[in-house]
Amino acid sequence: MKKFLAEFLGTYALVFAGTGAIIIDQQSHGAITHVGVAITFGLVVMSMIYAFGDISGAHLNPAVSIAFTIAGRFPLKQLGPYIFSQLAGGVVASFTLKWMFPGNELLGATMPSGSEMQSFVMELILTFFLMLVIINVASGSKEQGMFAGLAIGSMVGLEAMFAGPVCGASMNPVRSLSPAVVSGHSEHLWIYILAPIAGAVAAVPVFRILKYNKS
């Protein structure tokens, strides 16, 4: 239960701080800025890894949990409870923000600025590289250690910085699903569920090739 609570709390913090930054930026007419939003996502991910990495691994992301399971680093029997805990944390965070900012329409939901295919490919590539970083610095299925949080948080912030204006740089089905469900804007949700999962899963065989062919 400690693992599931850690995933709930970590994902709650991620969605609350990350999408909260987007909402507050809109409410304050740009006081946080896009750069500030990207930094917020990176810092909250880094902080939650240091807080909960040694308890649950701080996946905070169903795509990461699925990829770890396929890689043989995470037990299949825990996959369902982990995803449920992540979903619960994200949805509760979005409901909290809905209560705090009832006039905000999207609640930080991710929306493509161009075509759906452009955002799908972008999300797939972003999550692919994010998962490569995660699986290389993680210990088993746990994102822990002195540099894991820094590396992963930096990657999240970097990708959000340059890709956010194009696709929202979700890289996490729960990060997109939670505000979409609570706000009622789920028209592009399939992109942000399928692309991150596909990208994370695609990183697993590439990691194996790199790992087993080290000189």
Buried (B, 14 or more C-beta within 10 A) or exposed (E): EEBBBBBBBBBBBBBBBBBBBBBBBBBEEEEBEBEBBBBBBBBBBBBBBBBBBBBBBBBBBBBBBBBBBBBEBBEEEBBEBBBBBBBBBBBBBBBBBBEEBEEBEBBBBBBBEEEEEBBBBBBBBBBBBBBBBBBEBBEEBBBBBEEBBBBBBBBBBBBBBEBBEBBBBBBBBBBBBBBBBBBEBBEBBEBBBBBBBBBBBBBBEEBEEEEEEEE
